[in-house]
Amino acid sequence: MEKGVSDPEKVRKFLEGDPRLIAPLILGAVLTHKSEAGPVAVRLTEVEAYMGPRDSEHPDPGSHTFGGPTARNAPMFGPPGFLYVYFTYGMHYCANIVCGPGGSPSALLLRAGEIVEGEGLATLRRPASKAHKDLASGPARLASALGLTTADTGRDALASPFSLWLPRTPAAAVASGPRVGVAGPGGSTDYPWRFWIEDDPTVSRYKAARPRNRA
């Protein structure tokens, strides 16, 4: 592995910035979870930035904080570097790393990555994956491969049993576009806040959200 930044204080300082600016720079970073079952590490290849409530300076209709603070989204209102993990569709966990200064709710959704350590354990957690590139290709797959659940929400991603390593050199080719599965304005081209490493085989497939029919 190339030289990078792993000191928690320096990484947290980096995460204090605007997630829309952090997102392209964090691609290539490695998040590790050393659980009782063993370590699994993922190199991030795709992330999405999410901002704040409707009454904030940067309102984001696609964010879980748009309607204001709740017990569920409380970690997003805390200090940077902590995890916000939520349960969705009654079956999947998705993981975010909180960004911005404390009290300024924003985060990066970890959409996809490459397993670079603990492939055997990740495969046990993701038995449906047919290839190495699929193990963490998608936010639910990534969280599952790392062994993350809502029990981890509010935990420090920069302290044991977690660690986050940042590359000193940004990814050479980064693309951006609309976020995946976000209905309404937050999923439009006005919010090109999904960032990924171009041509990386682990990046997830783009799917636009389908409007829900309401009776």
C-alpha positions in Angstrom: 0.0 0.0 0.0 1.3 3.5 -0.9 2.0 6.0 1.8 -1.0 7.8 3.2 -2.6 9.4 6.2 -3.9 7.2 9.1 -3.4 9.5 12.1 -7.0 9.9 13.5 -6.6 13.6 14.4 -5.4 14.4 10.8 -8.2 12.2 9.3 -10.9 13.9 11.5 -9.6 17.3 10.5 -9.9 16.3 6.8 -13.5 15.2 7.4 -14.5 18.6 8.9 -14.9 20.0 5.4 -17.8 20.1 3.0 -18.6 16.5 1.9 -19.1 17.6 -1.7 -15.4 18.6 -1.7 -14.2 15.7 0.4 -16.0 13.1 -1.7 -13.6 13.0 -4.7 -10.6 13.1 -2.4 -11.7 10.2 -0.2 -11.9 7.8 -3.1 -9.2 5.3 -2.7 -9.3 5.5 1.1 -9.4 2.3 3.0 -11.9 1.7 5.8 -11.1 -1.3 8.1 -13.4 -3.0 10.6 -11.6 -5.5 12.9 -14.5 -7.4 14.4 -14.4 -10.5 16.6 -14.7 -12.6 13.4 -11.6 -10.9 11.9 -10.6 -7.9 9.9 -12.2 -6.7 6.6 -10.9 -3.7 4.8 -12.5 -2.0 1.8 -11.0 0.6 -0.6 -13.6 3.1 -1.4 -14.5 3.6 -5.1 -17.9 5.3 -4.9 -19.5 7.7 -2.4 -22.4 10.1 -2.3 -22.5 13.4 -0.4 -25.5 14.4 1.7 -26.1 17.9 3.2 -28.5 19.4 5.7 -32.0 20.3 6.8 -34.4 22.5 4.8 -33.7 25.5 7.1 -29.9 25.2 6.8 -27.5 27.0 4.5 -27.2 24.0 2.2 -30.7 22.2 2.3 -30.7 18.8 0.8 -34.1 17.2 0.0 -32.4 13.8 -0.4 -30.8 13.8 3.0 -32.2 12.0 6.1 -31.7 15.3 8.0 -33.9 17.4 5.7 -36.8 17.3 8.1 -34.6 18.1 11.1 -33.0 16.1 13.9 -34.5 12.7 15.0 -33.3 9.8 17.1 -32.4 8.0 13.9 -30.3 10.7 12.2 -28.7 12.0 15.4 -25.1 10.9 14.5 -25.2 13.2 11.5 -25.5 16.2 13.8 -22.4 15.1 15.7 -18.7 15.4 15.1 -17.0 14.2 11.9 -15.6 10.7 11.6 -18.4 8.9 13.2 -20.7 6.3 11.6 -24.3 6.8 10.6 -25.8 3.4 9.8 -29.4 2.9 8.8 -31.7 0.1 7.9 -33.7 0.3 4.7 -36.3 -1.7 2.8 -36.6 -4.0 5.7 -33.5 -5.9 4.8 -30.4 -3.8 4.1 -27.9 -1.7 6.2 -26.2 1.3 4.6 -23.2 3.1 6.2 -22.2 6.7 6.1 -19.2 8.6 7.6 -20.2 11.9 9.1 -18.5 15.0 7.7 -18.4 18.8 8.5 -18.0 20.5 11.9 -20.1 19.2 14.7 -23.7 20.3 14.5 -23.6 20.8 10.8 -25.3 17.6 9.6 -23.7 16.1 6.5 -22.2 12.8 5.6 -20.8 10.6 2.9 -22.8 7.4 2.0 -20.3 4.6 1.3 -21.7 3.3 -2.0 -19.1 0.9 -3.2 -15.5 -0.4 -2.8 -13.0 -3.2 -3.3 -12.2 -5.7 -0.5 -8.5 -5.4 0.0 -8.3 -7.5 3.2 -10.4 -10.2 4.7 -11.9 -11.5 1.4 -12.7 -14.8 3.0 -14.8 -13.3 5.8 -16.4 -10.8 3.4 -17.4 -13.8 1.2 -19.0 -15.6 4.1 -21.0 -12.4 4.8 -21.9 -12.0 1.1 -22.5 -15.6 -0.1 -24.6 -14.4 -3.0 -21.7 -12.5 -4.6 -20.4 -14.3 -7.7 -17.1 -12.4 -8.0 -14.5 -10.5 -6.0 -15.7 -7.2 -7.6 -19.2 -7.7 -6.4 -18.5 -8.2 -2.7 -18.9 -4.5 -1.9 -20.4 -3.1 -5.1 -23.4 -1.2 -3.7 -24.0 0.4 -0.2 -25.8 -2.6 1.2 -23.2 -5.0 0.0 -20.4 -2.8 1.4 -22.0 -2.6 4.8 -22.6 -6.3 4.9 -19.1 -7.2 3.8 -17.7 -5.0 6.6 -20.2 -6.5 9.1 -21.9 -3.2 9.9 -25.4 -2.9 11.3 -27.4 -0.2 13.2 -25.6 -1.3 16.3 -22.6 0.5 14.8 -24.4 3.8 14.3 -22.8 6.6 16.4 -19.5 4.7 16.7 -16.2 6.4 15.9 -14.9 5.1 12.5 -11.4 6.4 13.4 -11.0 4.5 16.6 -10.6 0.7 17.3 -12.1 -1.6 16.1 -12.3 0.8 13.0 -9.6 2.7 11.1 -9.6 4.9 8.0 -6.5 5.4 5.8 -6.4 8.3 3.4 -4.4 8.3 0.2 -1.9 11.2 -0.2 -2.6 11.2 -4.0 -6.2 11.6 -5.1 -7.6 9.2 -7.6 -6.5 10.0 -11.1 -9.9 9.8 -12.8 -13.0 10.8 -10.9 -16.5 11.2 -12.3 -19.6 12.7 -10.8 -23.4 12.5 -11.4 -26.8 12.3 -9.8 -27.2 10.2 -6.7 -28.7 6.8 -6.9 -32.3 5.9 -5.8 -33.1 9.4 -4.6 -36.6 10.5 -5.6 -37.6 14.0 -6.3 -35.3 17.1 -6.6 -32.6 15.5 -4.5 -32.0 12.9 -7.2 -31.9 15.3 -10.1 -28.9 16.6 -12.1 -29.1 19.6 -9.8 -27.5 17.4 -7.2 -24.5 15.7 -8.9 -23.1 14.6 -5.6 -22.3 11.0 -6.4 -18.5 10.5 -7.1 -16.8 7.4 -8.3 -13.5 6.2 -9.8 -13.9 5.9 -13.5 -13.7 2.5 -15.0 -13.3 0.8 -11.6 -15.1 -2.6 -11.8 -16.5 -2.4 -8.2 -18.5 0.8 -8.8 -22.3 0.1 -8.6 -24.7 0.4 -11.4 -26.6 3.7 -11.6 -30.4 3.4 -11.1 -32.6 6.4 -11.1 -35.4 6.4 -8.4 -38.9 5.6 -9.5 -41.6 8.0 -8.3 -44.0 6.3 -5.9 -47.7 6.2 -6.8 -49.7 7.5 -3.9 -53.4 6.6 -3.6 
